[in-house]
Amino acid sequence: MATIETREITKRFEGHTAVDHVDLRVADREFMVLVGPSGCGKTTLLRMLAGLETPTSGEVVIGGRVVTHAPPRARDIAMVFQNYALYPHLSVFKNIAFPLRAAGVRGRDVTARVERAAARFAIDGLLRRKPRQLSGGERQRVALARAVVREPVVFLLDEPLSNLDAKLRTSARHELQQLQRQLGTTTVYVTHDQVEAMGLGDRIVLLESGHVHQVGTPAEIYADPADTFVATFLGSHPMNLVRTAETCIGVRPEHLLPQGAFAADEPVRAFPLRVQLIEDLGADRLIYGTLEPPHPPTRVISRLPSLLTIEVRPGERHAFAAQTRNVKRFALDTGRKLAAST
């Protein structure tokens, strides 16, 4: 298998910098997810790894070999695109076989490898069909089978699940993760969906405006965001941010609880809250409210587990709090995380 590195890699388009001096290292067999808002540079970075874009400066290294200017066919990679890029006039069999025939594989070996890849994705009964006769989920499986059949050292996946409905996307995500574990193929996966990133990645790269904000495991980044961009991008509900005279305070919704939920001797920071709206989601409740003095008026969200029986009603003022260790501090000017002692 192979490691992947980018060294000070930069890509500019007519004065616009899409990727700006990015240094990354993807370990052998790792599942790395590039995530960020639209236009952050994640797809451009992936295309430079694939050889579909040439860097303005910097290097791409795969398996210890500099491939910055090597064509895609010389990189031993397979890429799955957002629209799957299947050939509409070819059968499923011929779509999957295409990279093998392009590599000079012939005869029974092609048939055996195509059938093996198709069986892995449960599409062996569809080999005679054309792409137009397939559902979105089936086309996605064909694209993945075509990527797997060559047994490349690297998979590059550009939002391959975005065209699926929510239920199918969840099951496909689980299958994709299991497949990568079985094959042990180094994988770089692009998505704008932070839930997908958290669920798939061994590590996550947070990108914004061509810059890397943070690299780490999903747990590391969620618990200890490097700046306010990361804090508000990751999480099904963003971290609450409260501006004070000198800093910005951050608290995750699940850490902001009625003060009665804490033991009397627990070190907490108080957040007086005027409740405005309550959403009962079954497993938990979302409390929407506004902070009151001494804090500046700020809209915040609290996420309460349904097992917490403390009553909270709209219009009431309640003493909410968060454990001191769960209160993050960020610089007002840069948004960067401040040390706990600051």
N, C-alpha and C positions, 0 to 999 in steps of 0.2 A: 504494500500500500504506500501512501505518500503523505508527507507534510506539505503545507502550502504556506508561502510567505509573501507578503508585499512589503517592499522597502521604499519608504518615502514616495509612494505612488501617487501621482497627480494626473488629473485629466481636466483640460480646459476646452470649452467649446465657444469660439468667437467671443472671447472676453469673459465668459461665465465659467467659473471653477466648479465643476460637478463633484470632484473628489480632490481633497486637499491634503497632500503629504500624509497618507495613511500608512501606518505600520501595523501589520497583523501577522500572527502566526497561528495556523490551524494545525493541531497535532494529528498524527497518524490515527486513523479510525474515528476521529472526533466528528460530532455533528454540531457545526457552528451555524448560528442563525444571525443574519443581518437584518435589523429591524429599524424602522424609523418612518416618519411621515412621507407622503408623496414628494418627490423631488429632492430627497435627502442625499442621493448618490449611491444607494445600495445596488440598484440594477446596473448602473455604469461600472461600479466596482466588480460585480459579478461578470460582466461582459469582458472586462480586462483580464480577469482570471481565465476566461474561456478563449481569449484570443480574438474576440469579435470587435474589440476596441483596442487601439494602440495607446498606451499611456503617453501623456505629454512629457513626463519625466518619472523616474523611479524604476523599480524592477519587480517582476513577478517570478517567483521561484517555486517550482513544483518538484517534489522528490529530490531536493538538493540541486536541481538543474535550473539555470536561468532560462526562462522561456518567454521573456518579455516580447520578443519579436517573432517568436515561432508561430506558425499557423495553427488553428484549432486541431487539425488532424495529427499534429506532432506532439500534442500535450497529453494524450491518453486520458482524456476526460469525456464525460457524457453530460449533456445539458438538457434539461426539461424546461420548456418555455411555458408561459402563462396560458397561451392559446393552444398548447400541445404541438403545434406545427406538424400535424400529420398530413401525409400526401393523400388528397381526397380520391384520386383515381386508382390508388393501390389498395389491395385487400389488407386486412389486419396482419396476415402472415407476411406479406411483402413489406409492410411498414416496419414491422419488427426486424425483419431480415435485412433491411436496407443498409445499416451500418456494417453488418458482417460482409455483405457482398462488396461494399465500398472498400473494405479492408482486404479483399482478395480471398475470403473464405468461400468455399464452394461445396456443392454436393450434400451428402448426408449429414455432414457436420453442421451445416446451416439449419437443416430441418430439425436435428436433435436439439440444438441450442435454442431455436425459436420455440419449439414445443415445451422445453423446460422452463423458459422464461414466461410463456403464456400460462402454464400450469401454476407457476408461483403466484400469479395475479388473478387466477381463476377466470381467465378469458380464453382458455383452450377450446371452448365451444364456439368462439366468435371468429376464428381465424380466416374464414372465407368471406366475411362481411366487409363492407366498405365503411369508412368513418362516419358517413352520413346516416348509417343505419344503427349507430351506437348512441347510448345516452352519454351525458357529460361525464358521469363516473366511469363508464366503460372506456371512453376516449382517454381519460386520465390514466387508466391502468395500461392502456396500449402504449402511451408515451413513456410510462415508467418501465414497461417491459422492454421497449426499444433501447432505453438507457442502460438497463441491466444486462442485456444480451451480450454486449461487447466485453463485459467484465472489466470496466475501466478502473483506474486507480483513484479517480475523483468523480463525484457527482456534483453538479451545479444545478440548483433548482430555483427557478424564478417564479415565485407565487403559483405553484402548480395546482393549488387547491382553490384558488379564488373564484373559479367559475362554477363551483359546486354549491348546492344548497347547504344550509347550516348543519343539518343532521348528517348528510353524507360527508361533509368536510370533517366532522369530528371522527367518524369511523375511519376515513381515509388517512387522517393524521396518525391515528394509532397504528394502522397497518404500515404506514411509511416508516414510523419510528421502529417498529419490530423488524422490518426488512433491513433497515440500516444496521441494526444491531446484529442481525444474522450474517449479513455480508461483510461487515466491518469496513465498509468503504468510506474514506474520508469525504465528508459532505459539507457543502456550503449552501445554505437555504435562505432565500430572500422572501420577506413578508412585510406587510405594513400592519399586520394584525398582532398586537402585543400578547393576546391570549395564546395564539398559535406559537409565537416565539417562546413564551414561558413553558408551554407544554412539550415542545420538541427539542429545544437546544440543550446540549451539554453545556455550552456557553453561548452568551448573547453579545452581539456588538450593537450598541446604540449609536445610530448615525443621525446627524442633522446638519443641513447645509454643507455637506461634504466633509464634515469633521466627525471623528470618533469621540463621543462623550464618555463612554464607559464600556469596558469589556469584563465579563465575569459570568459566573453561574447565575441562573434565574434567581436562586435564593439570595445570593450575595447582592445582586443589583437591586432586588426588591427591598431587602432589609436595610441596605446602606447605599442609597443613590448618591452619585458623585456630584450632582447639581440639580437645580430645580427642573430642568428639562426632563431628566431621567425620572425624577420623583413624580412628575405629573403625567408622563407618557405611559409608564408601566403601572398596571393595576386596573382592575375592572372599574374601579372608581379612583380618581387620582388622589394623590396625597393632598391633604388640606394645607395650604400655605397662608401664614398670617404674618403680615409685615409689622415689625416693631421699630423703635427709634433707630436701632443700630444693625439689626439683623432681620432675617426672615426665618420664621419657625415652621417646621413641617411635621405633620402628624397624620399617619394613615387612618382612614375611617374606622377600621376595626380596633384601633388602639384608643380611640376617643369614646369613652364610656361614661355613664353616670357615676358620680363620685362614690356612690354607695356600693359599687361593684368592687371597690378596692379595700384591702385591709387598712385599718387605722394607721398602721406604722409604715405603710408603703410610701416611698418617695414619689410624689406625683406633682404635676403642674396643673393648676386649675384653669378651666376654660368655661366661664359662665355663659350659658347658651339659652337663647330664646327660641323655642321649638316652633317651626312654621308648618311642616308637613311630615307625615309618616307614611312610608310604603311598607306594607307587610308582604314579604316575599316567601313566607312559609318557613324556610330554614333560618331566616334572619329578618331583621327590620332595618330599613334605612330611615334615619332621622335627619331631616334637613332643617337647618336653623341658622341663626345669626349670632355671632359672638357679641357679648356686651362688655362694657368697661370692667377692668382696665384695658382690655384689648380694643383695637380699632374695629368698627363694625365690619365683619367679614362673613360671607356665606360659607358654611362648612357642612360636611356630611359625617354622620356617625353610623357605624354598622354594628347593630346589636344582635347577638345570637338569640334565637327564639327562646332558648332555655333560660335566658336572663329575664326574670319576672318583674323587674323594676318597671313601674308604670310611668310612661311619658306621654303627655298629651299636647296637641297643637295649642299654641298661645301661651303655654306655661314657660316660666323661667326655671331652668334646672342647673345644678352645679355638675358640669361635666369635667373630666380630668383625663390625663394620660400619664402613664408611668414615665418618670424622668428619662429612663434609658431609651424610650421610644420616641422622644422628642428630638428631632433633627434640627440643626441650625445651618443656615446658608447665608453667604454674603449678599447684601442688598445690591451691590453694583455688578458683580460677576455671576451671581447665582451659584457659585461653587460651595461645596460643603465646607463647613468650618469644623475645626477640631473640637472635641467635647469640652476641652478646658477653656475655649475662647469665650 
